[in-house]
């Protein structure tokens, strides 16, 4: 099954060494994933704590999850636009 699969490597800029290119990009993409996770956890966790305090389960946790997800995607789009403008 894997014998017929083809691996296509991503293009690497000509002016960078492989280790520097992969280290920098891995850190950047790992940071994006971490920001998404933390945004959602803070939103949902804050909503959960407010739900426990106000006895309104599960509505504030759902709202917090949605707001945390929106904040995470906002950061993702901001980083994408920075990358796009830097590339041009």
C-alpha positions in Angstrom: 0.0 0.0 0.0 2.8 2.5 0.9 5.0 1.2 -1.9 3.2 3.2 -4.6 2.9 6.4 -2.6 4.9 9.4 -3.6 6.5 11.9 -1.3 6.6 15.4 -2.6 8.8 17.7 -0.5 7.9 21.3 0.0 9.9 23.9 -1.8 12.6 25.5 0.2 13.9 29.0 -0.5 17.3 29.0 -2.1 19.0 31.5 0.2 18.3 29.6 3.5 20.0 26.6 5.1 17.6 23.6 5.6 18.0 23.5 9.4 17.3 27.3 9.8 14.3 27.1 7.5 12.7 24.1 9.2 13.4 25.3 12.8 11.9 28.8 12.2 8.8 27.5 10.3 8.2 24.7 12.8 8.3 27.2 15.7 5.9 29.6 13.9 3.4 26.9 13.0 3.6 25.4 16.5 3.0 28.8 17.9 -0.1 29.3 15.8 -1.6 26.0 17.0 -0.7 26.8 20.6 -2.4 30.2 20.3 -5.6 28.6 18.9 -5.7 26.1 21.8 -5.1 28.6 24.5 -7.7 31.0 23.1 -10.4 28.3 23.1 -9.4 27.0 26.5 -9.5 30.4 28.1 -12.8 31.2 26.5 -14.4 27.9 27.5 -12.8 27.8 30.9 -13.9 31.3 31.7 -17.4 30.5 30.6 -17.4 27.3 32.7 -16.3 29.3 35.8 -19.0 31.9 35.2 -21.5 29.1 34.7 -20.6 27.6 38.1 -20.8 31.0 39.8 -24.0 32.2 38.2 -25.6 28.7 38.0 -26.4 29.1 34.3 -24.9 25.9 32.9 -24.0 25.4 30.0 -24.7 28.6 28.2 -21.8 30.8 29.2 -19.4 28.0 28.5 -20.8 27.7 25.0 -20.5 31.4 24.5 -17.0 31.4 25.9 -16.0 28.6 23.5 -17.4 30.5 20.5 -15.6 33.7 21.6 -12.4 31.9 22.2 -12.6 30.2 18.8 -13.2 33.6 17.2 -10.2 35.1 19.0 -8.1 32.2 17.8 -9.2 32.6 14.2 -8.6 36.3 14.4 -5.0 35.7 15.5 -4.7 33.2 12.6 -5.9 35.7 10.0 -3.7 38.4 11.5 -0.6 36.2 11.2 -1.6 35.2 7.7 -1.9 38.8 6.6 1.5 39.6 8.1 3.1 36.7 6.3 1.4 37.7 3.1 2.5 41.3 3.3 6.0 40.3 4.3 6.2 37.9 1.3 5.2 40.7 -1.2 
